[in-house]
């Protein structure tokens, strides 16, 4: 007789392997981190206590809030640039022209370049003796003195945009390719020019995929870690996940307890969750309002 | 009519100009990598930097290594007295050597040979390929069955579980690093291939991408298949998977890129030289006492060459998979 898994159980068996993985390597670690963050920062064995959070948020709060502001600033600037630039590139790559395949490959190329190489490249470009200063000051002579780019937020923003825009391009391009040609044909026969086609057709129909790209990047952007560590000079790289990493290293050298590192990491997750939920809620309510407005319209008719 | 046509050409030309400029920006770090890999140590640090290496005089030793001539002090018909760069020929002391042992070169291809011989790259290559392929197959398997369940089956708590999955994308490495290390050490997996492979055997974004695609496969197809005696399992493997080739290629490629370029994790969980992967090998050129830029870039170039080939081959599939995955919903 053939053995059959009961239908009710089947879905759980399907998601089982992925869940087992997630439980072991993401969920349990995260819960352990939560537990750690509620144990005492400087005396061992005390649990539960709010001392760690108190230390992180209030006693050493200046560092935390500065870092939270910096992280938010980086996230918002990079994902805004990524989404707008991603939309622009996707629209261009959606046009039909010779060499499109090659260009599409080039656009997703930054994803394949090792972080170490990208980081050294960025530093070579923006450093005081770097290519950019060489070009602007020495070759073109626009400025007299070298500009200290590395003490600004520009290199990290540039690095994040360069590395992560391709994903936004892919997602938005997907949305654009889904728009049937017939819609444009209809618009053309009705005399819509290119500009109107863009605002009235391309943008509204691509909007959901632009939103997906934005949310995907938003969720991931708070994790930014490698570039701030490798490229950031001074306090320019002090994002929350880097503080968490620094504290972890201090813990490894038995200089500070692990609990502080967890608290930094978790506050980063909460910040990210907060932003994603905020944007999600805005999107849903926007749709709800629009639907109601449309409903009202049809009623009026 | 003709103005219309010329306008058309003008827009076409400007689109091309913008695209070529953009492509150049995207390619710049890559071109810079290749350009640096062909330079001599002195030229790497030269200011202002030159994109294409300049022609230079080199001294060729008998063992095949070359050193750049920094300065020519004296010339006779048979010999040159020069100051050499590099430690292999006695540091900076002036040397008088026969003219025949000098050569003019522009591109230092032997940087690649030097880099390849610095550490055990063949071994690192094998390790990386082994880890990348194992992780890839595991990810393809776990992600497709989970995505299928999320897309096609109804069960208690499905959407909440899915949201839980998605929110896991946000957990940063410093949060899970220590606990994961502890879990691995409970299993005595530190410093084994398990540590490199097992924590990466499922991937949240892949599940998301596959689920979006599976949702676009019409339900009628499933109903018809059930009539013919298909179960979920056979439907998934015989019908859904062949229909999802391009998404699977994308998931596979992203997974390969992920393992190929992961650096922190292998560095932390492996210590033995036999278990090193390519990225850790690269870090060898960038030590605290200075970075050997030209060797690092040469090594990087041959490390990512296989990825570039894969990219080019799979480019169409990647775009198509995003296009068909119904990300609009």
HADDOCK unambig.tbl for C-alpha pairs under 7 A between the chains (distance, minus, plus):
assign (segid A and resid 11 and name CA) (segid B and resid 149 and name CA) 5.47 0.50 0.50
assign (segid A and resid 11 and name CA) (segid B and resid 153 and name CA) 6.44 0.50 0.50
assign (segid A and resid 11 and name CA) (segid B and resid 155 and name CA) 6.69 0.50 0.50
assign (segid A and resid 14 and name CA) (segid B and resid 145 and name CA) 5.21 0.50 0.50
assign (segid A and resid 14 and name CA) (segid B and resid 146 and name CA) 5.28 0.50 0.50
assign (segid A and resid 14 and name CA) (segid B and resid 149 and name CA) 6.00 0.50 0.50
assign (segid A and resid 15 and name CA) (segid B and resid 145 and name CA) 6.52 0.50 0.50
assign (segid A and resid 15 and name CA) (segid B and resid 146 and name CA) 4.15 0.50 0.50
assign (segid A and resid 15 and name CA) (segid B and resid 149 and name CA) 6.48 0.50 0.50
assign (segid A and resid 17 and name CA) (segid B and resid 142 and name CA) 5.89 0.50 0.50
assign (segid A and resid 18 and name CA) (segid B and resid 142 and name CA) 5.47 0.50 0.50
assign (segid A and resid 18 and name CA) (segid B and resid 143 and name CA) 6.80 0.50 0.50
assign (segid A and resid 18 and name CA) (segid B and resid 146 and name CA) 6.54 0.50 0.50
assign (segid A and resid 18 and name CA) (segid B and resid 202 and name CA) 5.60 0.50 0.50
assign (segid A and resid 21 and name CA) (segid B and resid 202 and name CA) 6.46 0.50 0.50
assign (segid A and resid 25 and name CA) (segid B and resid 180 and name CA) 5.84 0.50 0.50
assign (segid A and resid 25 and name CA) (segid B and resid 199 and name CA) 6.02 0.50 0.50
assign (segid A and resid 26 and name CA) (segid B and resid 176 and name CA) 6.39 0.50 0.50
assign (segid A and resid 29 and name CA) (segid B and resid 176 and name CA) 5.02 0.50 0.50
assign (segid A and resid 29 and name CA) (segid B and resid 179 and name CA) 4.80 0.50 0.50
assign (segid A and resid 29 and name CA) (segid B and resid 180 and name CA) 6.00 0.50 0.50
assign (segid A and resid 30 and name CA) (segid B and resid 175 and name CA) 6.45 0.50 0.50
assign (segid A and resid 30 and name CA) (segid B and resid 176 and name CA) 5.97 0.50 0.50
assign (segid A and resid 32 and name CA) (segid B and resid 179 and name CA) 6.64 0.50 0.50
assign (segid A and resid 33 and name CA) (segid B and resid 175 and name CA) 6.30 0.50 0.50
assign (segid A and resid 103 and name CA) (segid B and resid 23 and name CA) 6.67 0.50 0.50
assign (segid A and resid 105 and name CA) (segid B and resid 311 and name CA) 6.85 0.50 0.50
assign (segid A and resid 105 and name CA) (segid B and resid 312 and name CA) 6.09 0.50 0.50
assign (segid A and resid 105 and name CA) (segid B and resid 315 and name CA) 5.85 0.50 0.50
assign (segid A and resid 106 and name CA) (segid B and resid 23 and name CA) 6.33 0.50 0.50
assign (segid A and resid 106 and name CA) (segid B and resid 26 and name CA) 6.88 0.50 0.50
assign (segid A and resid 106 and name CA) (segid B and resid 27 and name CA) 6.82 0.50 0.50
assign (segid A and resid 107 and name CA) (segid B and resid 23 and name CA) 6.60 0.50 0.50
assign (segid A and resid 107 and name CA) (segid B and resid 26 and name CA) 6.39 0.50 0.50
assign (segid A and resid 110 and name CA) (segid B and resid 26 and name CA) 6.82 0.50 0.50
assign (segid A and resid 112 and name CA) (segid B and resid 257 and name CA) 6.31 0.50 0.50
assign (segid A and resid 112 and name CA) (segid B and resid 307 and name CA) 6.70 0.50 0.50
assign (segid A and resid 113 and name CA) (segid B and resid 304 and name CA) 6.95 0.50 0.50
assign (segid A and resid 114 and name CA) (segid B and resid 261 and name CA) 5.54 0.50 0.50
assign (segid A and resid 118 and name CA) (segid B and resid 29 and name CA) 6.84 0.50 0.50
assign (segid A and resid 121 and name CA) (segid B and resid 29 and name CA) 5.92 0.50 0.50
assign (segid A and resid 131 and name CA) (segid B and resid 49 and name CA) 6.63 0.50 0.50
assign (segid A and resid 134 and name CA) (segid B and resid 48 and name CA) 5.73 0.50 0.50
assign (segid A and resid 170 and name CA) (segid B and resid 319 and name CA) 6.43 0.50 0.50
assign (segid A and resid 170 and name CA) (segid B and resid 322 and name CA) 6.52 0.50 0.50
assign (segid A and resid 171 and name CA) (segid B and resid 322 and name CA) 6.12 0.50 0.50
assign (segid A and resid 173 and name CA) (segid B and resid 323 and name CA) 6.97 0.50 0.50
assign (segid A and resid 174 and name CA) (segid B and resid 319 and name CA) 6.86 0.50 0.50
assign (segid A and resid 174 and name CA) (segid B and resid 322 and name CA) 4.90 0.50 0.50
assign (segid A and resid 174 and name CA) (segid B and resid 323 and name CA) 3.59 0.50 0.50
assign (segid A and resid 175 and name CA) (segid B and resid 323 and name CA) 6.33 0.50 0.50
assign (segid A and resid 175 and name CA) (segid B and resid 327 and name CA) 6.81 0.50 0.50
assign (segid A and resid 175 and name CA) (segid B and resid 328 and name CA) 6.10 0.50 0.50
assign (segid A and resid 177 and name CA) (segid B and resid 323 and name CA) 5.91 0.50 0.50
assign (segid A and resid 178 and name CA) (segid B and resid 323 and name CA) 6.29 0.50 0.50
assign (segid A and resid 208 and name CA) (segid B and resid 328 and name CA) 5.35 0.50 0.50
assign (segid A and resid 209 and name CA) (segid B and resid 327 and name CA) 6.06 0.50 0.50
assign (segid A and resid 209 and name CA) (segid B and resid 328 and name CA) 5.21 0.50 0.50
assign (segid A and resid 219 and name CA) (segid B and resid 170 and name CA) 5.60 0.50 0.50
assign (segid A and resid 220 and name CA) (segid B and resid 169 and name CA) 6.78 0.50 0.50
assign (segid A and resid 220 and name CA) (segid B and resid 170 and name CA) 5.76 0.50 0.50
assign (segid A and resid 223 and name CA) (segid B and resid 170 and name CA) 6.70 0.50 0.50
assign (segid A and resid 223 and name CA) (segid B and resid 172 and name CA) 5.16 0.50 0.50
assign (segid A and resid 241 and name CA) (segid B and resid 172 and name CA) 6.89 0.50 0.50
assign (segid A and resid 241 and name CA) (segid B and resid 174 and name CA) 6.58 0.50 0.50
assign (segid A and resid 244 and name CA) (segid B and resid 174 and name CA) 6.09 0.50 0.50
assign (segid A and resid 245 and name CA) (segid B and resid 174 and name CA) 5.52 0.50 0.50
assign (segid A and resid 262 and name CA) (segid B and resid 175 and name CA) 5.81 0.50 0.50
assign (segid A and resid 265 and name CA) (segid B and resid 172 and name CA) 6.87 0.50 0.50
assign (segid A and resid 265 and name CA) (segid B and resid 174 and name CA) 6.31 0.50 0.50
assign (segid A and resid 265 and name CA) (segid B and resid 175 and name CA) 5.31 0.50 0.50
assign (segid A and resid 266 and name CA) (segid B and resid 175 and name CA) 6.93 0.50 0.50
assign (segid A and resid 269 and name CA) (segid B and resid 170 and name CA) 6.21 0.50 0.50
assign (segid A and resid 269 and name CA) (segid B and resid 171 and name CA) 6.04 0.50 0.50
